[in-house]
Amino acid sequence: MDEHYESELAQSTRVLDDVDRALERLSAGTYGSCEACDAPILGADLVADPTRRVCEQHLALSSGGSDDGSAGAY
């Protein structure tokens, strides 16, 4: 398998997993709340990244300040 293809496939899988988790949170009524502290995630942040799982404070703590939308260990 081509290395570029494998990389693209892995990235697509991560995106789909993030979407699945967001849909699960929506069904559970927890969408838009930080997984670490239950604080609300700003609407503008959810518009920019609908799969966002943590608030700004926990995003900075878990990712060293990079805004990649992930939750690190959360």
C-alpha positions as CSV (number, residue, x, y, z in Angstrom):
1,M,0.0,0.0,0.0
2,D,1.2,3.5,-0.8
3,E,2.5,5.4,2.2
4,H,0.5,8.5,1.2
5,Y,-2.7,6.4,0.9
6,E,-2.1,4.9,4.3
7,S,-1.7,8.4,5.8
8,E,-4.9,9.6,4.2
9,L,-6.8,6.6,5.3
10,A,-5.6,7.0,8.9
11,Q,-6.6,10.7,8.9
12,S,-10.0,9.9,7.4
13,T,-10.6,7.2,10.1
14,R,-9.7,9.7,12.9
15,V,-12.2,12.2,11.4
16,L,-15.0,9.7,11.2
17,D,-14.2,8.5,14.8
18,D,-14.4,12.2,16.0
19,V,-17.8,12.6,14.2
20,D,-19.1,9.4,15.7
21,R,-18.1,10.6,19.2
22,A,-19.8,14.0,18.6
23,L,-23.0,12.3,17.5
24,E,-22.9,10.1,20.6
25,R,-22.5,13.3,22.8
26,L,-25.4,14.9,20.9
27,S,-27.6,11.9,21.6
28,A,-26.5,11.9,25.3
29,G,-27.2,15.6,25.7
30,T,-23.6,16.4,26.5
31,Y,-22.6,17.9,23.1
32,G,-21.1,21.4,23.7
33,S,-19.8,20.6,27.2
34,C,-16.2,20.0,28.0
35,E,-15.4,16.3,28.6
36,A,-12.9,17.3,31.3
37,C,-14.8,19.8,33.4
38,D,-18.4,20.1,31.9
39,A,-17.8,23.8,31.2
40,P,-19.6,25.0,28.0
41,I,-17.5,25.0,24.8
42,L,-18.0,28.3,23.0
43,G,-20.4,28.3,20.1
44,A,-17.7,29.8,17.8
45,D,-15.4,27.0,18.7
46,L,-18.1,24.4,17.8
47,V,-18.7,26.2,14.5
48,A,-15.0,26.1,13.7
49,D,-14.7,22.4,14.9
50,P,-18.0,20.6,15.5
51,T,-16.1,17.6,17.0
52,R,-14.5,19.7,19.7
53,R,-14.5,17.8,23.0
54,V,-12.9,20.2,25.5
55,C,-13.1,23.9,26.5
56,E,-10.3,26.4,25.7
57,Q,-8.6,25.9,29.0
58,H,-8.4,22.1,28.7
59,L,-7.4,22.3,25.1
60,A,-4.4,24.5,26.0
61,L,-3.5,22.1,28.9
62,S,-3.7,18.9,26.8
63,S,-2.2,20.1,23.6
64,G,0.4,22.6,24.7
65,G,-1.6,25.4,23.2
66,S,-2.1,24.1,19.7
67,D,-5.6,24.4,18.4
68,D,-6.1,21.1,16.7
69,G,-9.5,20.4,18.3
70,S,-8.4,17.2,20.0
71,A,-8.6,16.6,23.6
72,G,-5.2,14.9,24.2
73,A,-5.7,12.5,27.1
74,Y,-9.4,13.4,27.6
